[in-house]
Amino acid sequence: MLSLGGCEGKSEPAKPAPTAGEAKPAENKPADNKAAEANPAEKPAAPAEGKKSLTIGVIAKSQSNPVFQAAKTGAFDAAKELSAKLGVEIKIDWQTPPSEDAQKQAQAIEQLVAKGVDGITVSCTDGNVLKAPIDAAVEKGVPIITFDSDSAQSKRMAYFGTDDVIAGQTVMRELAKAMGDKGVVAILAGNQTAPNLQARVKGVKEEMAKHPNIKLKEVYYHKETPADAAAMVQQVQTANPDITGWAMVGGWPLFTENALDGVYDKAKVVSVDHLPTQLGYVRKGQVQALIGQDCYAWGHTTVTMLVDYALNNKKPEKVMNTYDLPIVTKENVDKYDGLWTKWMGN
């Protein structure tokens, strides 16, 4: 299992972090590591005369989920690159709770505002809970961009991440192919209050409705740790041997080894995310497809957007900013080796 580095509650100078969510799905194409090339918003103009130092607060959902280590690396990389390019010292204040806790995220937003940060980027564990602190921050002049998981009703400036409905549709489309377009599907869904996961479940159900010979068993929610997720899958499969497919809207159980023991020989599996441990499941034939996300850009792009706004008063051109979703299969899995070495700050 990959682990997350702990830098909670400290304002750090720009440097790579320590080891510790698209309009259309793009098939069989590795995600681009060069976020500045992939996202036009990542080319800020030269700064206007004024500030010589900026601090951007970064709040991911949890330090126990390795996808957010990639976001952390991206944020620190962006700060380092932009500091050198623009001649402005850019610091990252990483304020991510150890495990998912919307109240702690709300407190982190308030604390960052009190510190006088120049912008905040946050992945919302619960968009409803975070609406009030986001709105309060914006009213006090601190711009906020959400990544990965949105608070769409808040006053946040923009969202950057996956089109989650399309992600869910893509998971189910690939699973239907693997199942021969018939069978019984269980949806592994993580945190029931997370808006991004709710949207993915919606997408899975929408696509499933197009396949009359595939039936839904149930949506299973759980604590978002590899151990809890793996236990849920194995227990549900044992209790319901009629399940022949798993649509995983997050990769949680696949972040550890042997999570599909007693499952892979009975059911097909398609999951969101494409971490190194997940690639191993694809190679062994235990997972039929992975739907990737540009987790590195969650940090890199949103920090770049906030720096451009702080220095040049330039907002992102769009409110909703998404990217293509690569589909990883046994035929192309080797293309993704090494991607996460950079993303994890190694």
Secondary structure as a PSIPRED ss2 file (coil, helix, strand):
# PSIPRED VFORMAT (PSIPRED V4.0)

   1 M C   1.000  0.000  0.000
   2 L C   1.000  0.000  0.000
   3 S C   1.000  0.000  0.000
   4 L C   1.000  0.000  0.000
   5 G C   1.000  0.000  0.000
   6 G C   1.000  0.000  0.000
   7 C C   1.000  0.000  0.000
   8 E C   1.000  0.000  0.000
   9 G C   1.000  0.000  0.000
  10 K E   0.000  0.000  1.000
  11 S E   0.000  0.000  1.000
  12 E E   0.000  0.000  1.000
  13 P C   1.000  0.000  0.000
  14 A C   1.000  0.000  0.000
  15 K C   1.000  0.000  0.000
  16 P C   1.000  0.000  0.000
  17 A C   1.000  0.000  0.000
  18 P C   1.000  0.000  0.000
  19 T C   1.000  0.000  0.000
  20 A C   1.000  0.000  0.000
  21 G C   1.000  0.000  0.000
  22 E C   1.000  0.000  0.000
  23 A C   1.000  0.000  0.000
  24 K C   1.000  0.000  0.000
  25 P E   0.000  0.000  1.000
  26 A E   0.000  0.000  1.000
  27 E E   0.000  0.000  1.000
  28 N C   1.000  0.000  0.000
  29 K C   1.000  0.000  0.000
  30 P C   1.000  0.000  0.000
  31 A C   1.000  0.000  0.000
  32 D C   1.000  0.000  0.000
  33 N C   1.000  0.000  0.000
  34 K C   1.000  0.000  0.000
  35 A H   0.000  1.000  0.000
  36 A H   0.000  1.000  0.000
  37 E H   0.000  1.000  0.000
  38 A H   0.000  1.000  0.000
  39 N C   1.000  0.000  0.000
  40 P H   0.000  1.000  0.000
  41 A H   0.000  1.000  0.000
  42 E H   0.000  1.000  0.000
  43 K C   1.000  0.000  0.000
  44 P C   1.000  0.000  0.000
  45 A C   1.000  0.000  0.000
  46 A C   1.000  0.000  0.000
  47 P C   1.000  0.000  0.000
  48 A C   1.000  0.000  0.000
  49 E C   1.000  0.000  0.000
  50 G C   1.000  0.000  0.000
  51 K C   1.000  0.000  0.000
  52 K C   1.000  0.000  0.000
  53 S E   0.000  0.000  1.000
  54 L E   0.000  0.000  1.000
  55 T E   0.000  0.000  1.000
  56 I E   0.000  0.000  1.000
  57 G E   0.000  0.000  1.000
  58 V E   0.000  0.000  1.000
  59 I E   0.000  0.000  1.000
  60 A C   1.000  0.000  0.000
  61 K C   1.000  0.000  0.000
  62 S C   1.000  0.000  0.000
  63 Q C   1.000  0.000  0.000
  64 S C   1.000  0.000  0.000
  65 N C   1.000  0.000  0.000
  66 P C   1.000  0.000  0.000
  67 V H   0.000  1.000  0.000
  68 F H   0.000  1.000  0.000
  69 Q H   0.000  1.000  0.000
  70 A H   0.000  1.000  0.000
  71 A H   0.000  1.000  0.000
  72 K H   0.000  1.000  0.000
  73 T H   0.000  1.000  0.000
  74 G H   0.000  1.000  0.000
  75 A H   0.000  1.000  0.000
  76 F H   0.000  1.000  0.000
  77 D H   0.000  1.000  0.000
  78 A H   0.000  1.000  0.000
  79 A H   0.000  1.000  0.000
  80 K H   0.000  1.000  0.000
  81 E H   0.000  1.000  0.000
  82 L H   0.000  1.000  0.000
  83 S H   0.000  1.000  0.000
  84 A H   0.000  1.000  0.000
  85 K H   0.000  1.000  0.000
  86 L H   0.000  1.000  0.000
  87 G C   1.000  0.000  0.000
  88 V C   1.000  0.000  0.000
  89 E E   0.000  0.000  1.000
  90 I E   0.000  0.000  1.000
  91 K E   0.000  0.000  1.000
  92 I E   0.000  0.000  1.000
  93 D E   0.000  0.000  1.000
  94 W E   0.000  0.000  1.000
  95 Q C   1.000  0.000  0.000
  96 T C   1.000  0.000  0.000
  97 P C   1.000  0.000  0.000
  98 P C   1.000  0.000  0.000
  99 S C   1.000  0.000  0.000
 100 E C   1.000  0.000  0.000
 101 D C   1.000  0.000  0.000
 102 A H   0.000  1.000  0.000
 103 Q H   0.000  1.000  0.000
 104 K H   0.000  1.000  0.000
 105 Q H   0.000  1.000  0.000
 106 A H   0.000  1.000  0.000
 107 Q H   0.000  1.000  0.000
 108 A H   0.000  1.000  0.000
 109 I H   0.000  1.000  0.000
 110 E H   0.000  1.000  0.000
 111 Q H   0.000  1.000  0.000
 112 L H   0.000  1.000  0.000
 113 V H   0.000  1.000  0.000
 114 A H   0.000  1.000  0.000
 115 K H   0.000  1.000  0.000
 116 G C   1.000  0.000  0.000
 117 V C   1.000  0.000  0.000
 118 D C   1.000  0.000  0.000
 119 G E   0.000  0.000  1.000
 120 I E   0.000  0.000  1.000
 121 T E   0.000  0.000  1.000
 122 V E   0.000  0.000  1.000
 123 S C   1.000  0.000  0.000
 124 C C   1.000  0.000  0.000
 125 T C   1.000  0.000  0.000
 126 D C   1.000  0.000  0.000
 127 G H   0.000  1.000  0.000
 128 N H   0.000  1.000  0.000
 129 V H   0.000  1.000  0.000
 130 L H   0.000  1.000  0.000
 131 K H   0.000  1.000  0.000
 132 A H   0.000  1.000  0.000
 133 P H   0.000  1.000  0.000
 134 I H   0.000  1.000  0.000
 135 D H   0.000  1.000  0.000
 136 A H   0.000  1.000  0.000
 137 A H   0.000  1.000  0.000
 138 V H   0.000  1.000  0.000
 139 E H   0.000  1.000  0.000
 140 K C   1.000  0.000  0.000
 141 G C   1.000  0.000  0.000
 142 V C   1.000  0.000  0.000
 143 P C   1.000  0.000  0.000
 144 I E   0.000  0.000  1.000
 145 I E   0.000  0.000  1.000
 146 T E   0.000  0.000  1.000
 147 F E   0.000  0.000  1.000
 148 D C   1.000  0.000  0.000
 149 S C   1.000  0.000  0.000
 150 D C   1.000  0.000  0.000
 151 S C   1.000  0.000  0.000
 152 A C   1.000  0.000  0.000
 153 Q C   1.000  0.000  0.000
 154 S C   1.000  0.000  0.000
 155 K C   1.000  0.000  0.000
 156 R C   1.000  0.000  0.000
 157 M C   1.000  0.000  0.000
 158 A E   0.000  0.000  1.000
 159 Y E   0.000  0.000  1.000
 160 F E   0.000  0.000  1.000
 161 G C   1.000  0.000  0.000
 162 T C   1.000  0.000  0.000
 163 D C   1.000  0.000  0.000
 164 D H   0.000  1.000  0.000
 165 V H   0.000  1.000  0.000
 166 I H   0.000  1.000  0.000
 167 A H   0.000  1.000  0.000
 168 G H   0.000  1.000  0.000
 169 Q H   0.000  1.000  0.000
 170 T H   0.000  1.000  0.000
 171 V H   0.000  1.000  0.000
 172 M H   0.000  1.000  0.000
 173 R H   0.000  1.000  0.000
 174 E H   0.000  1.000  0.000
 175 L H   0.000  1.000  0.000
 176 A H   0.000  1.000  0.000
 177 K H   0.000  1.000  0.000
 178 A H   0.000  1.000  0.000
 179 M C   1.000  0.000  0.000
 180 G C   1.000  0.000  0.000
 181 D C   1.000  0.000  0.000
 182 K C   1.000  0.000  0.000
 183 G E   0.000  0.000  1.000
 184 V E   0.000  0.000  1.000
 185 V E   0.000  0.000  1.000
 186 A E   0.000  0.000  1.000
 187 I E   0.000  0.000  1.000
 188 L E   0.000  0.000  1.000
 189 A E   0.000  0.000  1.000
 190 G E   0.000  0.000  1.000
 191 N C   1.000  0.000  0.000
 192 Q C   1.000  0.000  0.000
 193 T C   1.000  0.000  0.000
 194 A C   1.000  0.000  0.000
 195 P H   0.000  1.000  0.000
 196 N H   0.000  1.000  0.000
 197 L H   0.000  1.000  0.000
 198 Q H   0.000  1.000  0.000
 199 A H   0.000  1.000  0.000
 200 R H   0.000  1.000  0.000
 201 V H   0.000  1.000  0.000
 202 K H   0.000  1.000  0.000
 203 G H   0.000  1.000  0.000
 204 V H   0.000  1.000  0.000
 205 K H   0.000  1.000  0.000
 206 E H   0.000  1.000  0.000
 207 E H   0.000  1.000  0.000
 208 M H   0.000  1.000  0.000
 209 A C   1.000  0.000  0.000
 210 K C   1.000  0.000  0.000
 211 H C   1.000  0.000  0.000
 212 P C   1.000  0.000  0.000
 213 N C   1.000  0.000  0.000
 214 I E   0.000  0.000  1.000
 215 K E   0.000  0.000  1.000
 216 L E   0.000  0.000  1.000
 217 K E   0.000  0.000  1.000
 218 E E   0.000  0.000  1.000
 219 V E   0.000  0.000  1.000
 220 Y E   0.000  0.000  1.000
 221 Y E   0.000  0.000  1.000
 222 H C   1.000  0.000  0.000
 223 K C   1.000  0.000  0.000
 224 E C   1.000  0.000  0.000
 225 T C   1.000  0.000  0.000
 226 P H   0.000  1.000  0.000
 227 A H   0.000  1.000  0.000
 228 D H   0.000  1.000  0.000
 229 A H   0.000  1.000  0.000
 230 A H   0.000  1.000  0.000
 231 A H   0.000  1.000  0.000
 232 M H   0.000  1.000  0.000
 233 V H   0.000  1.000  0.000
 234 Q H   0.000  1.000  0.000
 235 Q H   0.000  1.000  0.000
 236 V H   0.000  1.000  0.000
 237 Q H   0.000  1.000  0.000
 238 T H   0.000  1.000  0.000
 239 A H   0.000  1.000  0.000
 240 N C   1.000  0.000  0.000
 241 P C   1.000  0.000  0.000
 242 D C   1.000  0.000  0.000
 243 I C   1.000  0.000  0.000
 244 T C   1.000  0.000  0.000
 245 G E   0.000  0.000  1.000
 246 W E   0.000  0.000  1.000
 247 A E   0.000  0.000  1.000
 248 M E   0.000  0.000  1.000
 249 V C   1.000  0.000  0.000
 250 G C   1.000  0.000  0.000
 251 G C   1.000  0.000  0.000
 252 W H   0.000  1.000  0.000
 253 P H   0.000  1.000  0.000
 254 L H   0.000  1.000  0.000
 255 F H   0.000  1.000  0.000
 256 T C   1.000  0.000  0.000
 257 E C   1.000  0.000  0.000
 258 N C   1.000  0.000  0.000
 259 A C   1.000  0.000  0.000
 260 L C   1.000  0.000  0.000
 261 D C   1.000  0.000  0.000
 262 G C   1.000  0.000  0.000
 263 V C   1.000  0.000  0.000
 264 Y C   1.000  0.000  0.000
 265 D C   1.000  0.000  0.000
 266 K C   1.000  0.000  0.000
 267 A C   1.000  0.000  0.000
 268 K E   0.000  0.000  1.000
 269 V E   0.000  0.000  1.000
 270 V E   0.000  0.000  1.000
 271 S E   0.000  0.000  1.000
 272 V E   0.000  0.000  1.000
 273 D C   1.000  0.000  0.000
 274 H C   1.000  0.000  0.000
 275 L C   1.000  0.000  0.000
 276 P H   0.000  1.000  0.000
 277 T H   0.000  1.000  0.000
 278 Q H   0.000  1.000  0.000
 279 L H   0.000  1.000  0.000
 280 G H   0.000  1.000  0.000
 281 Y H   0.000  1.000  0.000
 282 V H   0.000  1.000  0.000
 283 R H   0.000  1.000  0.000
 284 K C   1.000  0.000  0.000
 285 G C   1.000  0.000  0.000
 286 Q C   1.000  0.000  0.000
 287 V C   1.000  0.000  0.000
 288 Q C   1.000  0.000  0.000
 289 A E   0.000  0.000  1.000
 290 L E   0.000  0.000  1.000
 291 I E   0.000  0.000  1.000
 292 G C   1.000  0.000  0.000
 293 Q C   1.000  0.000  0.000
 294 D C   1.000  0.000  0.000
 295 C H   0.000  1.000  0.000
 296 Y H   0.000  1.000  0.000
 297 A H   0.000  1.000  0.000
 298 W H   0.000  1.000  0.000
 299 G H   0.000  1.000  0.000
 300 H H   0.000  1.000  0.000
 301 T H   0.000  1.000  0.000
 302 T H   0.000  1.000  0.000
 303 V H   0.000  1.000  0.000
 304 T H   0.000  1.000  0.000
 305 M H   0.000  1.000  0.000
 306 L H   0.000  1.000  0.000
 307 V H   0.000  1.000  0.000
 308 D H   0.000  1.000  0.000
 309 Y H   0.000  1.000  0.000
 310 A H   0.000  1.000  0.000
 311 L H   0.000  1.000  0.000
 312 N H   0.000  1.000  0.000
 313 N C   1.000  0.000  0.000
 314 K C   1.000  0.000  0.000
 315 K C   1.000  0.000  0.000
 316 P C   1.000  0.000  0.000
 317 E C   1.000  0.000  0.000
 318 K C   1.000  0.000  0.000
 319 V C   1.000  0.000  0.000
 320 M E   0.000  0.000  1.000
 321 N E   0.000  0.000  1.000
 322 T C   1.000  0.000  0.000
 323 Y C   1.000  0.000  0.000
 324 D C   1.000  0.000  0.000
 325 L E   0.000  0.000  1.000
 326 P E   0.000  0.000  1.000
 327 I E   0.000  0.000  1.000
 328 V E   0.000  0.000  1.000
 329 T C   1.000  0.000  0.000
 330 K C   1.000  0.000  0.000
 331 E C   1.000  0.000  0.000
 332 N C   1.000  0.000  0.000
 333 V H   0.000  1.000  0.000
 334 D H   0.000  1.000  0.000
 335 K H   0.000  1.000  0.000
 336 Y H   0.000  1.000  0.000
 337 D C   1.000  0.000  0.000
 338 G C   1.000  0.000  0.000
 339 L H   0.000  1.000  0.000
 340 W H   0.000  1.000  0.000
 341 T H   0.000  1.000  0.000
 342 K H   0.000  1.000  0.000
 343 W H   0.000  1.000  0.000
 344 M C   1.000  0.000  0.000
 345 G C   1.000  0.000  0.000
 346 N C   1.000  0.000  0.000
